[in-house]
Structures are given as structure tokens and as C-alpha cells.
Amino acid sequence: MNISSIIITKNEEKNIRRCLESVSFSDEIIIVDDYSNDKTLEIAQNYKAKIFQRKLNQNFADQRNFGLSKARAKWVFFIDADEEVPVDLRNEIIQITSDPLNTKNGFFVKRKDYLFFKKLNHGEWGNKRILKLIKNESGKWVRDVHEVLKVDGKVDTLKSELNHYPHKSLNDFIKSVNLFSSIHAVSNKKEGKKANMFKVIFYPFFKFIYNWIIREGFKDKDYGFIMSLMMSFHSFLAWSKLWQETKK
């Protein structure tokens, strides 16, 4: 068995079919589901995915590491339900994981975000590299949210891109920002970080400047402005929620 693909889910019926179709090249597909109450699991069963239900408990790293513990293949590929592996990336993954001369233990993937199905090329989201493909038993995830995959050994970057469709509407975007800012605030508290009014006021401002000007989000025009503003709003909510928690 060469490739295990791992997906964590929670009410992803709008996304999961596209994702599963794109990883159909895998020898096994593992889904770690946070008790979805829509058709996510019904759809997944049609793709012969191995399904495990487990509470997220606001810890994405633990959820992914649980999936990793169930993987049996030599290589493990992590993909989110709102992501898609295009044909060129699929072929590159198959080629690199089948190469007996490959000495790398992990590979970053270049991810392209789509806002309301519009491709973004600038800002922190424009040229994002994420460690997604590793040799089994060579790494693990850390941090509750905005989690990072740590791997022992040499790593490289694949040439092909991964597609990411996180937000179909502004309403979806706002709900997501509210959810993840709450988890981020809890994670910051666990890591011993402190919130004050300086961070609440100025961190969001600098976040917007960073994405809109320094990372040239303005080149994505109105879509870049919305993305920059929402990422700034995420920063505001995360620090405000932590500040509120310290005042209890």
C-alpha cells in the first residue's frame, strides 16, 4: 500500500464529493468525522472511505494525528474537505511516492485559494506552501488551530498546485471566521499568550496592511480587499475574545 489520504470532516456535504473524487488515486481514504449531521458520511461511504467518528474538541492537530495513527500506507497525504487535487498534482504525487530513489520524508504543496470561486494570486494566501505529504511515521501535527505538520528528515516542494475553495459566500466566510477565531483564542490562552487593547486595536490594522499592501493583495482587486479585511477581522475577533476571557 503506497498512499493513504486523510480528511477531517464536519458537515461537508457541499465539498466532500469533489475532494474524494480528486484523491481516488489513493490506496486508502481515511475520514475522521466530528459527528456530521448532514450527508457527509453517506457520500463518503460511496467512495469506500474508512470512517472514524471522533469529537474535534477544538483541537485540529489531535484530529489529524488520530487519522495518521490509522494510516497503513507508506506515504500519507493530508487534504481538507474543501480542497481538490488537480490532475497534474495527482500525477506528481503518484510519481514521487513511487520513486525508489526519493530520499525526502515530506513535501510541501503550493495551495491556491479561491474566494467565491475567484482565484487569488496575492496576499498571504496567494502563494501559500503547506506540508501535506509525508512518509508514514516520520511526523506529527502540532498546535490546536492553524496547526502545523512537523516532520523529521529532508523535505522538498512539489511543483503542482492544490486548489482550495474555503468560502462559497460572504455568509459562510463570516461563520468560519467567527468559529476559527474562538478556537484560536483558546489556543493562544493555552500557549500562555496575553491580550491587551494594543493587540486588539493594532494587530488587525497591521494584518490588513500586511496583506493588502506588503503582500500585494490589492492586485486581486475587490476580492483581495475582502480577503484582507476578513483576515484582519479574524485577528480582531481572536484577540478580543482572549481579552474578554482575561476579564472574567
Residue pairs with C-beta under 8 A, 6 or more apart in sequence:
1 27
1 28
1 72
1 73
1 74
2 27
2 73
2 74
2 75
2 97
2 98
3 25
3 26
3 27
3 28
3 73
3 74
3 75
3 76
3 77
3 93
3 94
3 97
4 26
4 27
4 28
4 29
4 30
4 71
4 72
4 73
4 75
4 76
4 77
4 136
5 23
5 26
5 28
5 29
5 30
5 76
5 77
5 78
5 79
6 30
6 31
6 32
6 64
6 67
6 68
6 71
6 76
6 77
6 78
6 79
7 16
7 19
7 20
7 23
7 29
7 30
7 31
7 32
7 49
7 67
7 79
7 80
7 81
8 31
8 32
8 33
8 34
8 56
8 60
8 63
8 64
8 67
8 80
8 81
9 16
9 31
9 32
9 33
9 34
9 36
9 40
9 44
9 81
10 33
10 34
10 35
10 36
10 40
10 56
11 36
11 37
11 38
11 40
12 19
12 36
12 38
12 40
12 81
12 82
13 36
13 38
13 39
13 40
13 43
14 168
15 81
15 82
15 165
16 40
16 43
16 44
16 81
17 43
18 84
18 165
19 79
19 80
19 81
19 82
19 83
19 84
20 29
20 43
20 44
20 47
20 49
21 47
22 79
22 83
22 84
22 85
22 86
22 90
23 29
23 77
23 79
23 85
24 47
25 90
25 93
25 94
26 73
26 77
27 73
28 50
28 71
28 72
28 73
29 44
29 47
29 48
29 49
29 50
30 49
30 50
30 52
30 67
30 70
30 71
31 41
31 44
31 49
31 50
31 51
31 52
31 67
32 52
32 53
32 54
32 63
32 64
32 66
32 67
32 70
33 40
33 41
33 44
33 51
33 52
33 53
33 54
34 53
34 54
34 55
34 56
34 63
35 53
35 55
40 81
41 51
44 51
45 51
50 70
52 66
52 67
52 70
54 63
54 66
56 63
58 144
58 145
58 182
58 183
58 186
58 187
59 144
59 145
60 141
60 143
60 144
60 145
60 147
60 183
61 140
61 141
61 142
61 143
61 144
61 147
62 141
62 144
64 78
64 141
64 147
64 149
65 140
65 141
67 78
68 76
68 136
68 140
68 141
71 136
72 136
73 136
74 97
74 135
74 136
75 97
75 133
75 134
75 135
75 136
76 133
76 134
76 135
76 136
77 93
77 132
77 133
78 132
78 133
78 149
79 85
79 132
79 162
80 164
82 164
82 165
82 166
83 111
83 162
83 163
83 164
83 165
84 162
84 163
84 164
84 165
85 93
85 162
85 163
86 160
86 161
86 162
86 163
88 160
88 161
89 109
89 158
89 160
89 161
89 162
91 160
92 158
92 159
92 160
93 133
93 158
96 102
96 104
96 107
96 133
96 158
97 133
103 154
104 153
104 154
104 155
104 156
105 134
105 135
105 138
105 139
105 151
105 152
105 153
105 154
105 155
106 131
106 133
106 134
106 135
106 138
106 139
106 149
106 151
106 153
106 154
106 155
106 156
107 131
107 132
107 133
107 134
107 155
107 156
107 157
107 158
108 129
108 130
108 131
108 132
108 155
108 156
108 157
108 158
109 129
109 130
109 131
109 132
109 133
109 157
109 158
109 160
109 161
109 162
110 127
110 128
110 129
110 157
110 158
110 160
110 161
110 162
111 128
111 129
111 130
111 161
111 162
111 163
111 164
112 119
112 120
112 121
112 126
112 161
112 162
112 163
112 164
113 119
113 120
113 125
113 126
113 128
113 164
113 166
113 227
114 120
114 163
114 164
114 165
114 166
115 166
115 167
115 173
115 223
115 226
115 227
116 167
116 168
116 169
116 170
116 223
117 165
117 168
118 220
118 223
120 126
120 220
120 223
120 224
120 227
121 127
121 219
121 220
122 215
122 216
122 217
122 218
122 219
122 220
122 224
123 211
123 212
123 215
123 216
123 217
123 220
123 224
123 227
123 228
123 231
124 210
124 211
124 215
124 231
125 227
126 215
126 216
126 217
126 220
129 157
130 149
130 162
131 139
131 148
131 149
131 151
131 155
132 149
132 162
133 158
134 149
134 151
135 151
135 153
138 151
138 152
138 153
139 149
139 150
139 151
139 152
140 149
140 150
141 147
141 148
141 149
141 150
142 148
142 150
143 187
144 183
144 186
144 187
144 190
145 180
145 183
145 184
145 186
145 187
146 184
146 187
166 173
166 176
167 173
167 176
170 226
173 230
174 230
177 230
177 233
177 234
177 237
178 237
180 234
181 234
181 237
181 238
181 241
182 237
182 241
184 234
184 238
185 237
185 238
185 239
185 241
185 242
185 245
188 195
188 238
188 242
189 242
189 245
193 242
194 242
194 246
195 239
195 240
195 242
195 243
195 245
195 246
196 243
197 243
199 239
199 243
200 236
200 239
200 240
200 243
203 235
203 236
203 239
204 232
204 233
204 235
204 236
204 239
205 232
207 231
207 232
207 235
208 228
208 229
208 231
208 232
211 217
211 224
211 227
211 228
211 231
211 232
212 218
212 224
212 225
212 228
217 224
217 225
217 227
217 228
218 224
218 225
220 227
